[in-house]
Amino acid sequence: TTNKSFEFFSSNTTASKIVTLDSDGLKFNADTAAANALDDYEEGTFTPSIRGTGSNNSKTYVTQTGVYTKIGNMVFVRFRVAWSARNTDSGSAVIGGFPFGMNDSCATGGAFGYKTITFGGTSTSKPRDQILETRQSAAEFLILTSEDGETFSNVAASIVWTASGEVRGQAFYLTDS
């Protein structure tokens, strides 16, 4: 079979090529490398959840909303989870249910906000920084906190997932999907 392609130019010269569409995907300008082709774009929704890495006990969810945009192997997510009751989970606090498995050895993550979540510590030593870290080959983020802004560690699910609360956030991660 012959590889057919469509090429688009901004004027009548070959130097003005702006995009090529072929079996590799969408290539910009004069790029011909298959590895650089944009071959996937998707938008959708998902149902995020909270749990512990040791156990995932029952919760009464009020809101579970998630939206994503996937461009190539990069996934951008926004989520909101609210609950009015829960049984205590064990292990580290996790936000899960994301639309694609994570493949990110750099452990990137994103920002998140929270409402009525307790991060432990005394009134003078509550953590000041919270971040999300990808869990390799999973579709979930670990919540990490730091009291000194330098050393981050996992947070116990039994502490962070209070009897009722809400967590909102946005993040990004790499996937093989």
C-alpha positions in Angstrom: 0.0 0.0 0.0 1.0 3.5 -0.7 1.2 6.1 2.1 -1.2 8.9 1.2 -0.9 12.3 2.8 -2.6 15.7 2.8 -0.4 18.7 2.9 -1.5 22.3 3.6 0.4 25.4 2.7 0.1 29.1 3.6 1.1 30.1 0.1 2.1 28.5 -3.3 5.6 27.5 -2.2 6.8 24.3 -0.6 8.6 26.3 2.1 5.2 27.5 3.4 4.0 24.0 4.5 2.1 24.4 7.7 0.7 20.9 8.3 0.8 17.4 6.9 -1.7 14.7 7.7 -0.7 11.1 7.0 -0.9 7.6 8.5 1.5 8.7 11.4 -0.9 11.6 12.4 -0.7 15.4 12.2 2.8 16.9 11.6 3.5 20.6 11.7 5.6 22.7 9.4 8.3 20.7 7.6 8.6 18.0 10.3 8.5 14.5 8.8 9.3 12.4 11.8 6.6 9.8 12.8 7.6 10.2 16.5 6.6 13.9 16.4 3.2 13.3 14.9 0.1 14.2 16.9 -1.8 10.9 16.7 -4.4 11.2 19.5 -6.7 13.8 20.8 -9.7 13.1 23.2 -11.9 14.8 25.6 -14.2 13.2 28.2 -15.5 12.7 31.7 -14.5 10.3 34.5 -15.6 9.5 38.1 -12.9 10.4 40.6 -12.9 8.8 44.1 -10.9 8.8 47.4 -9.5 5.9 49.2 -6.5 4.5 51.2 -3.8 2.3 49.7 -4.4 -0.3 52.4 -8.2 -0.4 52.3 -11.1 1.3 50.4 -14.1 1.3 52.7 -17.5 2.7 51.9 -18.2 6.4 51.4 -21.3 8.5 50.8 -20.3 10.7 47.9 -22.1 14.0 47.3 -20.1 14.9 44.1 -17.8 12.9 41.9 -17.0 15.0 38.8 -14.0 14.8 36.5 -13.2 16.1 33.0 -10.1 15.4 30.9 -8.3 16.3 27.7 -5.8 13.8 26.3 -3.3 15.1 23.7 -0.9 12.4 22.5 0.4 10.7 25.7 -0.3 13.7 28.0 -3.5 13.8 30.0 -4.8 17.0 31.7 -7.5 16.5 34.3 -9.8 18.6 36.5 -11.7 16.9 39.3 -14.0 17.5 42.3 -14.9 14.9 45.0 -17.2 15.7 47.9 -18.4 13.2 50.6 -20.8 13.4 53.5 -19.8 10.2 55.3 -17.1 7.5 55.2 -15.7 4.6 57.0 -12.0 4.9 57.9 -9.5 3.8 55.2 -6.0 2.6 55.9 -2.7 3.2 54.1 -1.8 6.4 52.3 -4.4 8.9 50.9 -5.1 8.4 47.2 -7.3 10.2 44.7 -8.2 7.7 42.0 -10.5 6.8 39.1 -8.6 8.8 36.5 -9.3 7.9 32.9 -6.0 6.4 31.9 -3.2 4.5 33.7 -0.2 6.6 34.6 3.2 6.0 33.1 5.4 8.6 34.6 8.7 7.6 36.2 9.3 11.4 37.0 6.3 11.3 39.3 4.8 14.5 38.1 1.5 15.7 39.3 -0.4 18.9 39.8 -2.1 21.3 42.1 -5.2 20.6 44.2 -7.4 22.5 46.6 -9.3 21.1 49.5 -12.2 22.1 51.8 -12.6 20.6 55.3 -9.7 18.1 55.0 -7.4 17.6 58.0 -3.8 17.1 57.2 -2.8 16.2 60.8 -0.2 17.7 63.0 -0.7 20.1 65.9 -2.2 23.6 65.5 1.4 25.0 65.1 2.8 22.3 62.8 0.2 21.7 60.1 1.7 21.0 56.7 2.1 24.1 54.5 2.5 22.3 51.1 0.5 19.6 49.5 1.3 18.0 46.1 0.0 15.1 44.0 2.3 12.3 42.9 1.5 9.8 40.1 1.4 6.1 41.0 3.3 4.3 38.2 0.9 2.0 36.2 -2.1 3.1 38.2 -4.9 5.6 37.5 -4.4 7.5 40.8 -2.5 10.2 42.6 -0.9 9.9 46.1 -1.3 13.0 48.3 2.0 14.2 49.7 2.5 16.9 52.3 5.4 18.8 53.8 5.8 20.8 57.0 9.1 22.4 56.0 8.5 22.9 52.3 11.4 20.5 51.4 10.7 17.0 52.7 7.4 15.5 51.3 5.8 12.3 52.6 2.6 10.3 52.1 -0.4 11.3 54.2 -2.4 8.6 56.1 -5.9 8.2 54.6 -7.4 7.9 58.1 -6.2 11.5 58.8 -6.9 13.2 55.4 -10.2 11.7 54.5 -12.3 13.2 57.3 -15.9 12.2 58.1 -17.0 14.7 55.4 -15.1 16.9 53.1 -14.2 18.0 49.6 -11.2 17.9 47.4 -10.8 19.7 44.0 -7.8 19.9 41.7 -6.2 19.9 38.4 -3.3 17.8 37.3 -1.5 16.3 34.4 0.3 13.0 33.7 1.8 10.8 31.0 0.1 7.6 29.8 0.9 4.8 27.4 -2.8 4.5 26.5 
